């Protein structure tokens, strides 16, 4: 990734006035998504995901967690 500093304020004078962001090539983003989908499917097929795990899972909102308790 290419790290690019983005100013947090209008006239930055110190390093702390910048926020680093990562610019990834498009192909890298596509590959990351493919790997994520394959890994998620594998974990689901092998039943390796905790049924109480709601964070960072697609189609598992906080409301499901609140209803499960």
Secondary structure, DSSP 8 states (H G I E B T S, - for coil): -EEEEEESSTT--SGGGEEEEEE--HHHHHHHHHHHHHHHHHHHHTT-S-TT--TT-TT--HHHHHHH-
